[in-house]
Amino acid sequence: MRLLFVEDDPQIAGAVARNLERSGFAVDHAGTLADAKACVEAQQYDVMVLDLGLPDGDGLDLVRELRHRRNPLPVLVLTARDAVSDRVAGLEAGADDYLVKPFAHEELVARLRALLRRPRDDLGDAVAVANLRYSPAAGTFTVDAGQPLLLPRREHMLLAALLRRPGRVVTRNSLEDAIWDFAQEIESNALESHISRLRRRLARAGAKVEIRSIRGVGYLLQPVSS
């Protein structure tokens, strides 16, 4: 799952981002409202963690803008503002959850996963290709109507990106954006290595799908040719 973390304190941002990455999220960081808006315009996120006191304005202004544009991106406010009136203002502005600093990392992750389990229009219904099924809301894969398919984090995100466009080519850049954050340097063959490992895991699990390479463009997921 791809997450946008909006926080102006670099120490807090670094520590929280590292913990979130260890918990399975691909994290992009923005330190200002302007940067956060640019990230939302450039990338599709699964969830946002948002500080309120930012150098160029109040984080709630971004929440109001998203909701005014009917953007359903789940937003968890993470702030030192602990008054009941602040919580009410955050939720009424359109935030989905509100967590006060200091906080336990385990609680933050639990709240984020709860948000991601909620039905959302942009997540859509479960997707099935041959005997492989993906539930976007739960973030889970199953083979043969119920056998869980457990994958390492990057391969999980890679397969999710392919299954969101079954039978269609997903460009190389789109796949790289789905599994690496903006700040990471990507080795030239890194995507191919993950694709190769994912193919082997799908074959071992008995998934009757194949990942086709489209030279110079990207990859597509389709049922195994008979």
N, C-alpha and C positions, 0 to 999 in steps of 0.2 A: 504494500500500500504506500502511496506517495503522500507525504505530509509537508505542509508549509508551516514553518515555525517563525513567527513574527515577534522579535524580542531585541531590544536595543542594547542590553547589557551583554558584552561579548563573553564574559565568563559564564554567565547563566546559559547563554545560547550554546556555547561549546559543550558544557557538561550535559545539558538536557538532550541536545542533538545526539551525542554519543550514546546515551542510554536508550534513546528511541531507536537508533539504528541497531543496537544489540537486541532490541525487542521486535525487529523485523520490519521497520519502516525505512523507506528511502526519504531522507530529510533534506529539504531546501531551506535556507535561512534568509530572512529579510530583516534588516535592522531599522527600517523606516516605513511609514505608510506608503510613500512613493514606490519604494522597492517592492513592497507587498502587492500593490496594485499591478505593477509590471509583471510580477511572477504569475499572478492570477490570469492576466491577459495572455501570457505566453505558454502556460502549462495547465493541464487538467489535474487537479488534486483530489484526493479522496477525503481529506480532512485538513483543517487548519487549527493550529494552536496560536492564540493571539494575546499578546500583552496589550494593555490599554494606554499606558503612559509612554508615548513614542515621541521622538524629537520634533517631528513635524505635524503632530496632531494626536487626536484621541482615536484609539483603535476601534471604538464603537462606530465612528464615522464610516469605517470600511465595512463593518457588518451591515449598517443601514444601506450603504450603496449596493452591496451584494443582494440584499433582500429586495431593494427597489427594482433591481434588474432581474428579479426572479431566479437568481443563482442559488441553488439548494445546497451549496457546499457546507458541510457540517463545520461549525465553529465552536471550539472550546476556548473560553476566555481564561487566561492564566495570569493572575494579577495580585498585587499586594492590597488592593482595595477590598476591604473585608466587611464594610457596613452592609446591612440588609438592603438599604436603599441603592447601593452600588450593584448588588446582585440583581435586584429587581430591574434596574435600568438596563443592565446587560442583557437579561433575558427578554425584556420588552423590545429591545433594539433588534432582536433576531438571533442572538447567540443561542446555541443548543445546550450548552453546559457552562459551568462557572466553577473554577477551582482557585483557591486562594493560596498564595505563597506564604510561608514555606509549605511544601507538599511532599508526599511520598511518591517516588517514581512509580511504584506498583499501582497506586491509585490512579495516577495520570494514564497509564497504559490501559487499566481496566475501564476507565471512563471513555477513552478513545475507542476501544473495541466495542463498547456498548453503543456508541454513536454509529459506528460502522455497521452494526447489526440492524439498525433501524431501516425500514423501507424508504427508498428514495427513488424519485422518478428517473434520475439519470443512471442509477445502477441497473435498473431493468430487471427482467426475470432471469431465471437460471438459463444457461446456454448448454446445449448438448451437441457434441460432434461424435458420431458413431457411439461408442459405449463410454465416452468421457464426458462428464458433466461438471459444470462450473457454476457455483452460486456466488454472484458478485456481492450480495449483501452479507453473506457469512464469510466470504473469502476462502471457500473450500472447494477442493476437487474430489470427485469420486469416480471410480471405474466400475462398470457392471452393476449399476443401480445400488450403490451403497458402500463399496470397498474404498476407504479413504486413500487418497494419494498424497503423501507427505513429501514435500520438496524443500531443499535449502532456499533461503530467502530470495536470492536473485533469480533462481530458476522458477520459483513460485510467481514472482512478479512478471517474469518473461512469459510464462504460460498464460497468465491472466491477461496480459496485453494481446497475445495472439487470439485467445478465446473471445475477447471482446469484439473481434472482427473475423469471425469464422468464415473460411472460404475466400477471404479477401487478403490482398497483399498488405502487410504492415511494413512500412519503410524502416530501414536500418536506424535512421535518426530517431524515429518514434520509439523503437524498442530500447535504444540507448537511454533516451529520456525517461523511460518507464522504470529503469533499474539502477540508474546512477544519478546522483544529485549534481547540481551545476558545478560544484567546486572540485569534483573529482576528475583526475586525469584518466582517460580510458586508453588502455593499450590497444594497438591496432587489431589484434586477433581476439580480444576479450569476449566480444559478442559471439563469435564463432565457437569459442571454447564452451560457453554456457549453452549454446544451441546443441552442440555435440553431446554434452552431458545430459541435457534434457531429453534428447532423442533416446538415449540409452535407458533412462529411467522410465520413460513412457513404454518402451518395448518390454522392459522387465515387469512392469505392472499389468501388461496385457491390454493396454489402451490401443484400440484399432484406429489410430490416427497417425499421420505423418506430417513432419514439418518440411515443406519444400523450400529450397533456396531459389529465389528469383534473381538471377545474376544482375548486379548493378543496382538493384532496387531494394530488396528486403526479403521477407519470408512470409509464407502463409501456412495455416494449419488446415488440414482437410482429412476426410476419411481415407484409410489405406485403400489404394487402388486394387480392385479385385483382378 
